Amino acid sequence: MKNRWFILTIAIALALFALNNLASALTYDFVGNNAEKWFDEFVNGENTTVNEDAGWALTEKGLTPSDNVATGHQRIGFVADWKDYTVEAKFQFLKFGTYNEAHLYVRWQAQTDNYFFRTIKRNNAGTVGPWSIEWLRKIGGTDNEGDITDDTNVIADLKENTIYGLRGKVTGQVVDVDFFNGSKWVPAGSVTYPGTYETGGVGVGRSSCQVAWQYISVNGAGILSDATPVEVLGKSATTWGVIKKGI
């Protein structure tokens, strides 16, 4: 009898441990069967903010802005009370312009207050150059930025109509960034964001290119799954997304 109670106690402890290490993934899927629902929730949600109308529309490629590649930064995101989480998105460039920026936002408070990282085709002098991934902090509309990597082994020479991805794991003020190079996820580097925001939502953006976003998946404590499978923080969300997209 004692042995059975001991085994039951261990089983309960293991179950609690497992639950504490699981988190729900909320995936805004812009190419699946419920794409219209996710588009409406992301673009027209009560907590969504945009800096200007980028002509956001739902196409067969996903969440897509207009094909005006001469435009400057255009971003969309929503406010949430999330602290530490992983956000992941896959996208493709439909039309290149000059700097070809694809943005992924974390700790989004507003279109003037957020942290983000981006692909960009320019060098540190601000002229067109090799591809790199940069980080930025925007507080009150003012930028503070720097490179994460300009390593061609990570970024390579990106092409139109190829699936790429950005992923950021936010822990305190540290964000670990990964890049999906068309075939696999590779570490791009880490950055410590200076700033004041300890919580926030997520978003995407573009500048001088047309980018179609396939999905945005957020994984962390307190994030409701909306019927998405329960997944391990920072790991299974990626696997699920890859399997789901057939990539």
Buried (B, 14 or more C-beta within 10 A) or exposed (E): EEEEEEEEEEEEEEEEEEEEEBBBBBBBBBBBEBBEEBBEBBBEEEEBBBBEEBEBEBEEBBBBBBEEBEBEBBBBBBBBEBBBBBBBBBBBBBBBBBBBBBBBBBBBBBBEBBBBBBBBBBEEEEEEBBBBBBBBBBBEEEEEEEBBBBBEEBBBEBEEEEBBBBBBBBEEBEBBBBBBBBEEBBEBBBBEBEBEBEBBBBBBBBBBBBBBBBBBBBBBEEBEBBEBEEBBBBEBBBEBBBEBBEE
